Each structure stands twice: as C-alpha cells, then as structure tokens.
Amino acid sequence: MINIKENRCDYCGACVTVCPVDCIEVRESSIMIDHPVCIDCDLCVEICPIDVLASNV
Amino acid sequence: MFKSKYDVVVVGGGPSGSMAAWEAAKGGASVCMLEKDRDIGYPVRCGEAAGESGLKQFVDIKDSWVAERITGAKLGSPSGKLVDVEFKSETGFILNRRVFDYDLSRYAANAGAEVYTKAYVKNISNANGQVNGVVLDYLGEEKKILAKIVIGADGLTSRVGRWAGMKTQVRMKDMESALQYSVSNIDIEPNKMIMYVGKNHAPGGYLWVFPKGDKFANIGIGISGKYSKHKSAKKFLDEFMEREYPDAAILTTMCGGVPCGKPMRNPVSDGLMLVGDAAHQINPMTGGGIVSGMKAGWIAGQVAAEAIIKENYSVKMLNNYSDAMWKAFGKNYERFYKIKEAVHNLSDEDLDYIAEQVLSIPHNKRTLSSVFKAAVFKKPALIIDVLKVFAGV
C-alpha cells in the first residue's frame, strides 16, 4: 500500500504520468490514490522528486 | 457562467492551451478554456527558458515577460570544470511564466474564448465512440459541457488522453524527476545559463542554474526515473546547493516530472487532440517544451477551427494537426531523443575529457559545435545521429 505524506506534496503530477493503472488523481491541492486499483508497483514512489510517496511494507 | 455547449473545449490554461483557444477563437469557433487551478500561470512548474526566435513566431515579446536575456552557456563537467560558450545567433530568455502565461490567456480571451479557473475536468463524455464533451467540478458542483472538439492541454496530470483510450503512460527511463528552487542572495553572472552534467550531478539529466535578475536564479535538476529510485532529485539538488550556494535563500520550491522520451506520434482520436506536455511535446535533450507546446496549440487551434467549419471532427480530419506537428518539430525531437541516448552513454570520464578538449580552444573560437566535435571524437557514433538532425533526414 502506498502511503502519502501529503503535507510535503507539491501536487506536480509526476506520479500520474508514470502510473500504469491510472489510479492517482491530482487536483490543485489534493492527491488521491484509488487503492483497490493500485498494483503497488512503486513507480510513483520512485519518480517523486521530493519523497512524498512511500510504500508501506 | 459557461454555456452547456461549445464548438471547442480546451482543458488546461498553460501556453499550449491558450494558443489553441486563441487560434480556434480567431478562426470563428466558440471556445471555452478550463483551468483547474485558481490562477492562470501559477504555480509555475518550469525552468522558464525559451528561445527568442521560437517565441517570436507567435507573439510580440513584451519586456515584462523576460526576467533575463541569455547570450551564452557554461557547461559544467562532472569534475566541476566550467566550459564557457557564447551563443552565435540565438538569444535565449528566462521568462516570468506567471506574467507570460497570464498574458497568453488574455490574448485568447480577447479573441473571444471564454476562460474559467478552478474548473477541474474529471472525465470526458462520448457518443458513438467520439469524444463529445467533458465532465467537471466547478465551485463544488458537477457540470457537463458538450463540445464538438476537446483539446487536452492538461499537462502532466493529464488523464484526458487516458480516458479516451490513448497510451499516455511514460516509461520510467524517459521520465525526468525534476525539482527547482527559486533562490536569492547568490553571486551569479547575468546572461549566462549554467548546466551541469554527469552522474554525480544529475544522472540521466542535468542540473541547471538559470539567472533571473539581480542575485536571483532558478536552480533546478532533472534526473532520469531510471536513477531516482535510490536517491531522489531533492537529495541531489540539496547536496549541490550546500556545496555551491550555501547562503542562498530558497524562496520557492516547485517540482514536477518532465516526459523526455519521443513525442506521441498520433495524439488524436475522434473529437480529441492532445497538445503540449500532455502529448509529451518536449525536447528530450533539454526538457524544454514552451515553444513546441505553443506550436502544437497553435496548429491544433487552427485545425479545430477548420474542422468546425467543415463539420468534420473525425480522427482523419484531426490528423492534419498530428501531421503538421510532426513536420514542425516531432520528427526532430525523435532524432534528439537518439542523440540524448548516446550522450547519456558517455561516462563521467568521457565528459571530463570533452570539457578539457573544449577548454583548450580559445574562448572567442569556442562554440556549441566545438563541444559537439569534441564529443564526437570521444563517441564517433554520435556523428551519425547529429548529421541526421542537421541534414533533416
């Protein structure tokens, strides 16, 4: 499960572009992950420039 | 308040979206442009560099847009050698995107396009396999707008293309993880952009220092998604700042992703065109996409206006945009991609060697092509890709 440290997020959307299953929605000042759709591939974790996303193991 | 129906709906109010809305409105179409943020042009997620000749194709350049004029570059090698190169013909700008984007949207509005902010498009609608509108949240209410043509200029957070079934996901190795600080209180030479390369600075990308006026600069980094797993862009940039500019005041932090693969070959479907970052229209060598995004928006807006007159919104009609975009820059960007791949295969030792070779050339004889020549000597295969670019084949 991907954990979001939302108080760090800049809502830039880099994660949206690499997500293979389109489960991330970024708005002006919110980020949501559709967890049932997420496949825990961690690409969003890897691309995030400021370490907002982390995988919870 | 917006109407329930327009000829053209543009999703996103950046430079590509504004150009598309402007051209479509000029061509007689009824146009509505929807921006998800509260402001056009803010927050800025961009290094803000663009070439004068590129911008001049579309607009008269206003002084208020230009934070700094760039007449040369310093290329920083992995060991920190700075190779100073003057530009021969081209002048570059570091823009004030906040002002620039805002003015472009005003041009679109003055041509008759309606513009709405805080309008988040959350889906598209279809009829008979053809995109025919958008669904949005506007001031807390869900609204539907019908459109003969939707133009997706919704950048990195773009899902318009995905909803229409296009493959818009970017491969990790082609995606740059980017971060930028706007900093003050630094000693910096005006009119010179600095770009550092090498695995220690920015693996699979580069680190930039773009001056923006007195003691002020955009300092940023892009690293390939191939390398960002173990060490994030922030860690690389913070190390650099600590080393080079420990006294800098960081006034703004902004981040983003930059698709640096090839542009999408056919960013169209029935009733839909994608432009700008949403269609990966970014120079893969530099990560620059302002001018190419504007060009695509400019073409797409004209094609949309023509399609409205001809009442033909099919993919066949809209392919006119795709073909013209490919001729204008897409094909070249595909070649730049190959050169980028070759350059990134150079080792840090190779890059240092090239820097030394170029430094041995007298400053007044040093050009960007002398950098290339030195690179080609180290990596002969580069010449084939470079020749193809300049020969236009």
Boltz contact constraints between the chains, C-beta under 6 A:
constraints:
  - contact:
      token1: [A, 10]
      token2: [B, 255]
      max_distance: 6.0
  - contact:
      token1: [A, 12]
      token2: [B, 45]
      max_distance: 6.0
  - contact:
      token1: [A, 12]
      token2: [B, 255]
      max_distance: 6.0
  - contact:
      token1: [A, 12]
      token2: [B, 256]
      max_distance: 6.0
  - contact:
      token1: [A, 13]
      token2: [B, 156]
      max_distance: 6.0
  - contact:
      token1: [A, 13]
      token2: [B, 157]
      max_distance: 6.0
  - contact:
      token1: [A, 14]
      token2: [B, 256]
      max_distance: 6.0
  - contact:
      token1: [A, 14]
      token2: [B, 257]
      max_distance: 6.0
  - contact:
      token1: [A, 16]
      token2: [B, 157]
      max_distance: 6.0
  - contact:
      token1: [A, 17]
      token2: [B, 156]
      max_distance: 6.0
  - contact:
      token1: [A, 17]
      token2: [B, 170]
      max_distance: 6.0
  - contact:
      token1: [A, 17]
      token2: [B, 257]
      max_distance: 6.0
  - contact:
      token1: [A, 18]
      token2: [B, 170]
      max_distance: 6.0
  - contact:
      token1: [A, 18]
      token2: [B, 175]
      max_distance: 6.0
  - contact:
      token1: [A, 20]
      token2: [B, 169]
      max_distance: 6.0
  - contact:
      token1: [A, 22]
      token2: [B, 162]
      max_distance: 6.0
  - contact:
      token1: [A, 26]
      token2: [B, 157]
      max_distance: 6.0
  - contact:
      token1: [A, 27]
      token2: [B, 120]
      max_distance: 6.0
  - contact:
      token1: [A, 28]
      token2: [B, 36]
      max_distance: 6.0
  - contact:
      token1: [A, 28]
      token2: [B, 37]
      max_distance: 6.0
  - contact:
      token1: [A, 46]
      token2: [B, 228]
      max_distance: 6.0
  - contact:
      token1: [A, 46]
      token2: [B, 229]
      max_distance: 6.0
  - contact:
      token1: [A, 47]
      token2: [B, 175]
      max_distance: 6.0
  - contact:
      token1: [A, 47]
      token2: [B, 177]
      max_distance: 6.0
  - contact:
      token1: [A, 47]
      token2: [B, 225]
      max_distance: 6.0
  - contact:
      token1: [A, 47]
      token2: [B, 228]
      max_distance: 6.0
  - contact:
      token1: [A, 49]
      token2: [B, 177]
      max_distance: 6.0
  - contact:
      token1: [A, 49]
      token2: [B, 178]
      max_distance: 6.0
  - contact:
      token1: [A, 49]
      token2: [B, 179]
      max_distance: 6.0
  - contact:
      token1: [A, 49]
      token2: [B, 233]
      max_distance: 6.0
  - contact:
      token1: [A, 49]
      token2: [B, 234]
      max_distance: 6.0
  - contact:
      token1: [A, 49]
      token2: [B, 255]
      max_distance: 6.0
  - contact:
      token1: [A, 50]
      token2: [B, 234]
      max_distance: 6.0
  - contact:
      token1: [A, 50]
      token2: [B, 255]
      max_distance: 6.0
  - contact:
      token1: [A, 51]
      token2: [B, 232]
      max_distance: 6.0
